[in-house]
Amino acid sequence: MDELAGEAERVAAVLRVREVRVRRDLERADLAHVDIVRRNPFASPDGEPVRLPWPWARAGQSCLWDSVPVAVDDMGDAVYLRLPGKNVLLGGEPEAGKSAALSLLLGAAALDPWVNIVGLDAKRLELALWRPVLSRVAYNSMDDAIGLLEDQIKDMDRRYELLERAGRRSWGRSDGPLTVVAVDELRFYTANPNRRAAAHFTDLAIDLMARGRAAGIVGLMATQKPSGDVVKTSLRDLIAYRWAMRCTTRDASDTILGAGMAAAGYDASDVDVNARGVGLLHAEGGMPRLCKSYFLDDNEIRSIAARGAALRRLVAGDRVI
């Protein structure tokens, strides 16, 4: 396999393709996977970056128990995430596209009227367009943010009591709504100048990410300029999906993807500075995949949030009846 990998550039030249990649089969050392990349799916034929429309942008309703389309990988294949039982960490330098990727997950949650969405928005702007579907939001008050997480942990404990009485170990579709806890900008809360409050917030977040998965609680956390003081290893390692958009350094990339990933060839600081929305998505059980997220503009977000709010009013009305 090493000989084949060493000749990859030569094979690509002979085939007149963009790139040839050789990867060892994880189960058998005598086998290799060979990918032939003919074109860049992230750019138009003339090389200009393209925006990829989200397939669910005009959907009337979704179910968050289903897999959510989030990106296209560099082989041109659609990438899906299944959120129940998982948490998501997104990071990258400013304007790299983390907020756009977060919007896709929030859009899927918004279009499921049985999902409870709460948010923490340090800048007050990143989640502003989703306000119609947020049942609760905390801004740049550490007390409010801590109170929100404490209440989510109380709800988590209540759910575990229900599961215990039912003789079951994980939350299912018939047990009640999923809860999505979205955090945008994590740095404000975990690296806050009020160190005592920051440490308390981090402890609560670790507890919620660790125990919330089996209780139907999904954490979505996004941060700019990721570093070790923002994303503690003990928090990151509880998160199944890690999505690193372009980062300024290898260390920042490893903060999201995991220690040693850059040395292994998975380095988000290598992403083109002009390739907004392109990053490395690391799902547990696999290796990072280079992909470009779908995109929602502000008007599409407003439309989805309005549809989500209307669906929630209908569900609430049914409950009253």
N, C-alpha and C positions, 0 to 999 in steps of 0.2 A: 504494500500500500504506500509506503514511503517513496518508493521509486515512481509510482503513478502520480502521487501528489507533487513530487519534484518536477514532473513533466507537464503539470497542468497548464502553465502558460504556453508552452509549445503546442499542446493539443488544441488550446483555444485559438492560437494563431492559424493552425492548419484548418480547423473547422470554420474559421472566420466568425467567431462568436465573441460576445462581450467578456465572458469569463467561464472557466471550468473549475468546479470545486470538488474536492475529494474528501470524504469523511469516513472514518472507520465505523463499521457496524458495531454497535455497543454490545451485541450478543455474541458475535463471531469475529475473531481476529482475522480470519481468512477472507472476509468479505468487506467491500467498501461501497459507499453510496456516491455516485457521480452525478452532480447537477450541472447541466449546461444552460447558462444564462445567455439568451439571445439578445435581450434588450433591457432597458431600464424601465420598469413599470411605473416608476415614480415621476417620469418626465414625458413630455410630448415628443413626437418624432424629431422636432428641431432642438430638443434638449432643454426646453423650458420646464420648470416645475409645474405640476398639475395639482389641482384640488380634487380629491376623490369624494364624490357625494355619498353620504351615508345611506345605505339601502333602506333603513327604517325611517327616513326623514319625513315621509308622508303617511306613515302607518297610522291607522286609526287607534290601535291598541296593541300592547305587547304583553308578554308574560315573562317576568324576570327569572323564572325557573328555566326558561329556554336559553340556549347559547346566544350571545349577543355579537353581531358582526362589528368589529372594531378597526380593522386595518386590512391592507393588502401587503403580502410579503414580497421579497425581491424576486420570487419566482412567478409572481402574478396571481398567487392563490389567496383567497379570502382567509382572514384570521378571525377566529371566534373566541370569546371568553365565556365560561359558565360561572356565574357569580355566586350562587348559593354555596355556602361552606368555604368561601374563599375571601381573601382581602386583596386589595390592589394598592401598589405604591408607584407613583409617577414622579419623575424628577428630571431636571434639565436646566440649562441656562435660560434666562428670560427670552421670550419669543421663540423658543424651540418647539413649542406645540403641545406642552403638557396640559394646558387648560382646554385645548381643543379635544384632546383625547379624553379628558375627564368629562367633557360635555356629552360624549357619546354614551358613557355609562349612566350619566344622570338622565339623558334622554330616554334610555331604555327603562329606567326606574320610573320616570315621570309618566310614561305611557302605560304602565301597569297600575291601575287605580287601587290595588290592594297593597301596594308597597308604601311604607311609611318612610319619608325622607327627612332627615335632619341635617343641618349644615353648620360648619364653622368657617367663617369667611373673614379673615383678618383685615383685608383691604376693603371689605364691604361691596366690592364691585364684581369679583369673579363669579359669585353665585347669585348676583342680583337678578339676572333674567330668569332664574329658576325659582324665585321667591313665591310665585303662585302655587307651587307644588311642595314647598317646604313646610312641614308642620311646625318646625321650630328652627331658629337660627341664632347663633352667637357671633358677635363681631370681635372687636379688638379689646374686649374685657376678659382678663384671665379668670375672674370670678364667674362670669357667665359661661365661659367655655368649660371650666371645671364642673360647674353645676350641670351643664348639659350632659357631660360624660358620666357623671355620677348617676343621673337619672336613667341613662341608657343601661348602666350596670345593674340598677335596681330592676329594670324591666327584664334584663337578661336573667337575673336570678329568679324572677317570677316565672319565666319561661321554663327554666330548669326544674322548678317545682312541679309545673304542669307535666313535663315530660316524665319526671320521676313517678308521679301518680299514674301516668298512663303506661308505665313500664317500657318506655322507649328512650333511646339515647340521642336522637337528633330530630331537629325540627323539619316537618314535612309540609307539603302543600296544604293539607287539610288542617294543619294546626293553627294557622293564622297568618297574618301578613309578614313578609320579610321587612326588615328595617335596614335602610342604607344610611350610614354615617359618613358624610362627605366633608373632608377637611382641605381647604385651600387658603392659605399658606401655612404649612406645617411648621416652618421655621419660626414663625412668630410665637407659637405656643411652646415648642420644645426647647427653643434657645432664647426664651424671653429673658430680659435683664432681671426680672424678679425670679431669681434662681429657685427659691422654694416653690413658687407656683409652677414654674416650668417642670421641676422634678415631679411634683404631684400630678400634673397633667400627663407627663410621660408614663408614670406608673399606671394611671387610669387607662391610658391608651393601650399599653401593653396588656393589661388585664382584659380589656374589651376585645382586642385582636386575638388573644389566646383562647378565651372561653366563648366568645360570641359566635364563632363559626358554626358550632353545632346548635346554637339557639336561634338561627335564622337572622343573624346580624352580619351585614357586609360592610367592611370599612374601605373607603376610598380616600387615599391620602396623597396630596400633591405638594411639591415643594420646589422652589428655585434654588439654584446653587447648592446642591446637596453636599453635606459634609457630615462627619462623624458626630458632631455635637447636635446636629439637627435630627438625623435618623440614627438612633442608637442601634447597635447590632442586635440587641435583645428584642427590639421592635421589628426591625427589618426581617429577621429570620422567622418571624411568625406570619409573614406575608407571602402568599403563594405566587401572585402575579407581580412582577417587578418590571416596570417599563422605563427605560432610560432614553430620553430624547438627547439631543446633542448636549454634551457636558464640556466644560472648559478643561478638565484634567482627567487623567486616568483614575486618580483617587476618587474623584466625584462620581465617575462611572461605576467604580467598584462599590461605592456607598449604596447605590441603587441595586446593582445586579448581584453583588456578593464579592467577597474577597477573592482575588486571584483571577477573576474573569477577564480583566484587561490583559494580563499576562498570557492567558489562554487564547487570546485573539478576539475577544468580545469587548471592544472598547468604544463607548459612545462618544469619546472625544475625537474619534476619527470621522464622525458623521459630518458631511459638508455643512458649513455654516449657513448656506442658503437653502438647505433642504429642510424646511420647516415641517414638522410632523413626522419626520423620519427618525427612528430610534431602534433600540434593541429591546425586544420583549422577551422576558425570561419567565416561563411558566414552569412550575415545579414538575420534576420528572423528565425535563428535557433541557436543551441548550438554547441560549438566546437566538432569536430570529430577527433579522433586519426587516423592518416593515414600516409602512407609512400609514398613519391613521386616516380614517375618513374625516370629513370636515363638515361642520354645521356653522352657517353664518348666523348673525344675531337675529335676523328675521325668522329663520328656521327654528331657532331656539325659542323665540317668543311664541311661535305657532305651536310647537310641541308642548311648551309649558301651559298654554291656554287649553289645549286639548286634554292634557293631563289633569288640570284643575276641573274641567267640565266632567271628566270621567269620575273624579273623586266626589263631586257633588251628586252625581247619579248614584254612586255606591252608597253615599251617606243617606240619600233619600230612600233607597231600598232598605237600609237598616232601620230607618225610622218607621217605615211601613211595616 
